[in-house]
Amino acid sequence: MSSGSGRVDEGQAAPCASAVTAAAPGRPVAIVGLRREREVLTVALAAGRHVVIEGPPGTGKSTLLRDIARQAGRDVVFAEGNAELTPARLIGQYDPAQVLTGGYVPASFTDGPLLRAMRAGALLYLEEFNRVPEETLNVLITLLTEGEITVPRLGSVAAGDGFRLVAAMNPFDAIGTARVSHAVADRMCRIVLGYQDKTAERSITAASTGEKGMVVDFAVELARATRQHRDVRMGSSVRGAIDLVALLTGLARLRGEARMTRPTAQDAAYAALSGRIRIADGCDRSPESVLDELLAELWPAAAPAPRLADSDRAAGGGQLDGRGKADRLPSPAGTGRQAAPAAASRRPGPGPGQRTVSRAELAARHPGFAAVSPELGRLSAGAFGELLAADPEPAVLLLADLARATDRELRAAAQRVAARVFFRLGRARGKPVAGARRLAAGRAEGDLDLDRTLERWSGPWPPGRDDLVTSSWRAHRRALCLLIDASGSMSGLAVAIAAVAAASVVLAAGGRLAPGIVAFSGATTVLQPLGTRRSPEDLIGELVALRGHGVTDLAAGLRAGAAQLASAPAGDRVVLLLSDCLPTAGGDPALALSGIGRLSVLCPLPAAGSELAAAALARKGGGVSQPVRRLAEVAPALTRVLW
């Protein structure tokens, strides 16, 4: 392909889930499976439709598009999506030196990847679509509908007949991604790719590494098992299996081993897979501990060590040992595997004045209690998982009560599970809490803003550094304190709503300034000071354990929130209050708003009086109030009150 339109084979990487040959650069790769997805994508592009391909890493998104483009003789222009992709970098921009010499003429304009693809009638492949800022994606709206775009001073540019936008993105998570707006999504077709089946992944791994037999079976089984583990949010793709085969066979040769030894398998698995595993939020264990557990399941201690090289291979893919028996590794035991015991974290028990709940009371309140806790001190993760899958609201209501059980061992187990459940429910619900990013002018790093530079420059050539005006993404800093009512009026589903909201806000904070979290009833408890971080398991576990009788001193809670925000280096000091806003102790809460820039309220399970009280207090605090009656309403409510 020509340099002006990109290259189909640009960015050759380790073969992904759809590549089955270890092709040399520039050699086309074959495709395993994906027949339906291939047909749909081919027809969509032929019909003039723009497409977004969604799937986890390693499922063959880019490989599939490159193969279709190669066979159709289509050029592909590549653009990498990230938070720094400005409209000017995507569309193109005037060259400052040429403008200063010859003015704003077409020859001074340098096309970006979007205009290159449009003029050539090529495919624009935009990776990491959901990492691109909304301001940049908005420039695509008219183009996707009308087939043209208007560039200031350059004029209207029409897309060639073959132009199509093909975007690729991984499923949404809370780290560095955002929801694609409906205005953009409505103008594109969506194709979802999943992981290949076991047979396909074996073929891919064998073709990519040149190996066969037992070592390939082992690598594929271990990589696939990481996707099913209960403590793993995202497991390894087939790329991990490919790397595992390469490392395992290479280490064995280096160490002079004819058979696959457990230490070598462990070393190779750590290097190939640990970085590809994402542990579930709220789970306090390392990727290496998960791999150790899976390795023990796949290769029990009593199983013989398979040979790494043998000319006589069993028909099923195993390898024959010297006695003519096939060495085979057992398949994973399934999703019901028992996790290796992790170090127990200390859990706060109910303090004075906090009420626990007996087993008899739990059984009377919750029909599913007997299955979830069949005996004293036991919590069945499998039974609770089935209950959660069937209907989340009764399940989390039960979990909130279990976290206050009189049975100490059951209470501790419930608090550990609560952290994982509430953080999983809160994942992907939040948006950044540190402020919206917008292009802003400055005199530091960033893209040169030619218009503003010319407006203020009147001296000799060349302009000095102080004369240059740049534009870059900047965020308005926001300090946030989450204020949670832990009094007797907050119980049952209200507790679950508060916990999911807290998890959402903590996840949305990401790597930015951590929010302060304060619980209050008759007294206040700082669960997480502003700017510091606690273990998610400890945080949510302590939150659900704080429920008791207690009065509601709302004024004291607001003063504690203001104290957290007092030293924050931010222009926007926000308190998010989760409460029915009906104080039973203390002074007037409206008189305790000093030091709070904006107060917004989430009112769980509101009655008529509490909804009115919450709205009135939010108005006095310069914010808004939002009632929340179901778990599904937490995400839109947070969006309305915070963003």
NUTI-80522 format. One record per residue (C-alpha): x, y, z; residue in three letters. Coordinates in steps of 0.5 Angstrom, whole numbers, plus 500, padded with zeros to 3 digits. Layout:
N
XYZALA;...
//
This chain:
643
500500500MET;502507499SER;505511505SER;499516504GLY;494511505SER;497507511GLY;499499510ARG;494493511VAL;500490515ASP;502496519GLU;504494526GLY;505487526GLN;504484533ALA;504477536ALA;498474532PRO;492474535CYS;486470536ALA;484470529SER;491469526ALA;493461525VAL;500462522THR;506465524ALA;507469518ALA;513474516ALA;511481516PRO;507483510GLY;505475509ARG;497475509PRO;495470515VAL;489465515ALA;483466519ILE;480461524VAL;473461525GLY;469468525LEU;465466519ARG;459469521ARG;463475523GLU;467476517ARG;460475513GLU;457481517VAL;463485516LEU;464484509THR;457485507VAL;456492512ALA;462495508LEU;460493501ALA;453496503ALA;456503505GLY;455502513ARG;460504518HIS;462499523VAL;464498530VAL;468492532ILE;467490540GLU;471485543GLY;476483549PRO;483484547PRO;486478543GLY;479476539THR;482478532GLY;479485531LYS;484488527SER;486481524THR;479480521LEU;479487518LEU;486487515ARG;484480511ASP;478483509ILE;481489506ALA;487485503ARG;482480499GLN;478486497ALA;484490495GLY;482496499ARG;487501503ASP;487502510VAL;489508514VAL;490507521PHE;489511527ALA;490510534GLU;485512539GLY;487515546ASN;486521550ALA;490526547GLU;487525540LEU;485532538THR;480534533PRO;486537529ALA;490531530ARG;485526527LEU;482531521ILE;489535520GLY;491542521GLN;495548517TYR;503547518ASP;504554522PRO;511555518ALA;507555511GLN;502559514VAL;506564516LEU;510564509THR;504563505GLY;498564509GLY;492560509TYR;492556503VAL;490549501PRO;498547500ALA;499549507SER;494544510PHE;497537512THR;492532512ASP;490527518GLY;488520518PRO;481522517LEU;482526511LEU;487521508ARG;482516508ALA;476520505MET;480523499ARG;483516498ALA;476512499GLY;480508504ALA;478504510LEU;479508516LEU;481504522TYR;480507529LEU;483503534GLU;481504542GLU;474508540PHE;472509547ASN;478512549ARG;477518544VAL;475524547PRO;468526546GLU;470532543GLU;474529538THR;468524536LEU;463529535ASN;467531529VAL;465524526LEU;457525527ILE;456529520THR;461525516LEU;458519518LEU;451521516THR;452526510GLU;459523507GLY;463530508GLU;466534513ILE;467542513THR;474544515VAL;475551518PRO;479555512ARG;479549508LEU;472548506GLY;468542505SER;471535504VAL;467530501ALA;469522502ALA;471518496GLY;466512494ASP;470507498GLY;471511505PHE;468507511ARG;470508518LEU;471501522VAL;472503529ALA;475497534ALA;474497542MET;475493548ASN;468492552PRO;467498557PHE;471498564ASP;472504568ALA;480505567ILE;481510561GLY;475509557THR;468512556ALA;461511553ARG;461512546VAL;455517545SER;448515542HIS;449520537ALA;455517534VAL;453509536ALA;446511532ASP;450512526ARG;454505526MET;453498526CYS;456494531ARG;459487531ILE;461483537VAL;467478537LEU;468473543GLY;474468544TYR;475462540GLN;473455542ASP;478451545LYS;480447538THR;481454534ALA;485456540GLU;489450539ARG;490451532SER;492458533ILE;497457538THR;500451534ALA;501455528ALA;503461531SER;509457535THR;510451530GLY;509447536GLU;504441537LYS;502436542GLY;502437550MET;505443551VAL;500447546VAL;494443550ASP;497445557PHE;498453555ALA;491453552VAL;488450558GLU;491455562LEU;490461558ALA;482459558ARG;482457565ALA;484464567THR;477467564ARG;473463568GLN;476464575HIS;471467580ARG;477472582ASP;479474575VAL;475480572ARG;479479565MET;483473563GLY;488472558SER;487472551SER;490466546VAL;496471545ARG;498469553GLY;498461550ALA;502463544ILE;507466549ASP;507461554LEU;509456549VAL;514460547ALA;517461554LEU;516454556LEU;519451551THR;525456551GLY;526455558LEU;526448558ALA;532448552ARG;536453556LEU;535448562ARG;536442559GLY;530439561GLU;526433556ALA;520434560ARG;516440563MET;518441570THR;513444575ARG;518450576PRO;519451569THR;512451568ALA;510456573GLN;516461571ASP;513461564ALA;506462566ALA;508468571TYR;512471565ALA;506470560ALA;500470563LEU;500475570SER;500481566GLY;494479562ARG;490478568ILE;486483571ARG;484481578ILE;476483580ALA;475489584ASP;475488591GLY;479481591CYS;485482595ASP;490477591ARG;495477586SER;495474579PRO;501469581GLU;496466586SER;491465581VAL;496462576LEU;498457582ASP;491455584GLU;490454576LEU;496450575LEU;495445581ALA;488444578GLU;491443571LEU;497439573TRP;496435580PRO;502433584ALA;501426582ALA;500427575ALA;507425571PRO;511430567ALA;509430560PRO;515430555ARG;516436551LEU;519433545ALA;517426542ASP;516424535SER;510419537ASP;504423539ARG;498420541ALA;492422537ALA;488426542GLY;494431542GLY;498428548GLY;505425548GLN;507418549LEU;512416555ASP;517411554GLY;511406557ARG;507407551GLY;502411555LYS;499418553ALA;501423558ASP;495428559ARG;493434563LEU;486434566PRO;481439564SER;480445569PRO;475443574ALA;470448572GLY;468454575THR;466451582GLY;473451584ARG;475453591GLN;480459591ALA;487458595ALA;486461602PRO;488468602ALA;491472608ALA;484473612ALA;484481613SER;481484619ARG;474485619ARG;471490624PRO;465487628GLY;459491630PRO;461496635GLY;457499641PRO;450501639GLY;450497633GLN;445491632ARG;446484629THR;441480626VAL;440473628SER;440467624ARG;432466625ALA;431473623GLU;435472617LEU;431466615ALA;425470616ALA;427476612ARG;430472606HIS;427466603PRO;434464600GLY;438464606PHE;438457608ALA;441455601ALA;446461602VAL;448459609SER;446452610PRO;450451617GLU;453456622LEU;459460620GLY;458458612ARG;456462606LEU;455458600SER;459462594ALA;455458589GLY;448459592ALA;449466593PHE;452467585GLY;445463583GLU;441468587LEU;445474584LEU;444472577ALA;437470578ALA;435477581ASP;440482584PRO;436486588GLU;434480593PRO;441478593ALA;444484595VAL;439485600LEU;440479603LEU;448480603LEU;447487606ALA;444483612ASP;449478612LEU;454483613ALA;451484620ARG;450477622ALA;450475629THR;454469627ASP;461472627ARG;464467621GLU;458468617LEU;459476618ARG;466476616ALA;465472610ALA;459476608ALA;463482608GLN;469479604ARG;463477599VAL;460484599ALA;466488597ALA;467484590ARG;459484589VAL;458491590PHE;464493586PHE;462489580ARG;455492580LEU;459499581GLY;464497575ARG;462501569ALA;457506572ARG;462511574GLY;465517570LYS;471521571PRO;470525578VAL;476529577ALA;473534572GLY;471534564ALA;477535560ARG;476540554ARG;481543550LEU;484550553ALA;489555551ALA;496556554GLY;503557554ARG;506550556ALA;506543552GLU;500542547GLY;498543540ASP;500550537LEU;494554536ASP;496558530LEU;490563530ASP;491565537ARG;498566536THR;498570530LEU;493574533GLU;497576539ARG;504576535TRP;506582532SER;514582533GLY;520580529PRO;521573526TRP;521568529PRO;516568534PRO;519568541GLY;517562546ARG;512567550ASP;509569543ASP;506561542LEU;499559544VAL;498552545THR;492548546SER;491542550SER;487537554TRP;485540561ARG;481538567ALA;478542572HIS;480539578ARG;474537583ARG;475534590ALA;469530592LEU;467527599CYS;462522599LEU;457522605LEU;453516607ILE;448516612ASP;449509617ALA;443510621SER;437506623GLY;433509617SER;438506612MET;437499612SER;436493607GLY;436495600LEU;438502602ALA;444499604VAL;446496598ALA;444502594ILE;449506598ALA;454501597ALA;454501590VAL;454508589ALA;460508593ALA;463503589ALA;462507583SER;465513585VAL;471510588VAL;472506581LEU;470512577ALA;476516581ALA;481511578GLY;488514578GLY;486521580ARG;485524587LEU;481519591ALA;474521594PRO;473522602GLY;468517604ILE;465519611VAL;459515614ALA;455518620PHE;449517624SER;450520631GLY;457520630ALA;461520624THR;466515622THR;472517616VAL;472511612LEU;477514607GLN;480520608PRO;480525602LEU;486523597GLY;488517601THR;486510598ARG;484504602ARG;483496600SER;476496597PRO;475490601GLU;476493607ASP;472499605LEU;466496603ILE;466491608GLY;466496613GLU;461500610LEU;456495610VAL;458493617ALA;456500620LEU;449499620ARG;445499626GLY;440503630HIS;443510631GLY;440517630VAL;441521624THR;445527626ASP;446530619LEU;449537621ALA;455533624ALA;456529617GLY;456535613LEU;461539618ARG;465532617ALA;465532609GLY;467540609ALA;473538614ALA;475533609GLN;474538603LEU;478544607ALA;485542605SER;483540597ALA;487543592PRO;481544587ALA;476549585GLY;470545585ASP;469542592ARG;463537592VAL;459533597VAL;455527595LEU;450525600LEU;446519601LEU;441519606SER;433520607ASP;435527609CYS;431527615LEU;435529621PRO;433526628THR;439529632ALA;443535631GLY;442542629GLY;439545622ASP;443541616PRO;442548612ALA;447551617LEU;452546616ALA;454547609LEU;460552610SER;466550606GLY;462546601ILE;462548594GLY;456544592ARG;452539595LEU;448534591SER;443528594VAL;442521592LEU;435519596CYS;435512597PRO;428509597LEU;424515598PRO;418517602ALA;414523600ALA;417527606GLY;424525605SER;424526597GLU;422533599LEU;427534604ALA;432532600ALA;430536594ALA;430542599ALA;437541602LEU;440540595ALA;437547593ARG;440550599LYS;447547597GLY;447549590GLY;446542587GLY;441537585VAL;437531588SER;435525585GLN;431519588PRO;433512587VAL;428506588ARG;432500585ARG;439498584LEU;439500576ALA;437507578GLU;444508581VAL;448509575ALA;443515571PRO;442518578ALA;450519579LEU;450522572THR;445527574ARG;448529580VAL;455529579LEU;456530571TRP;
//
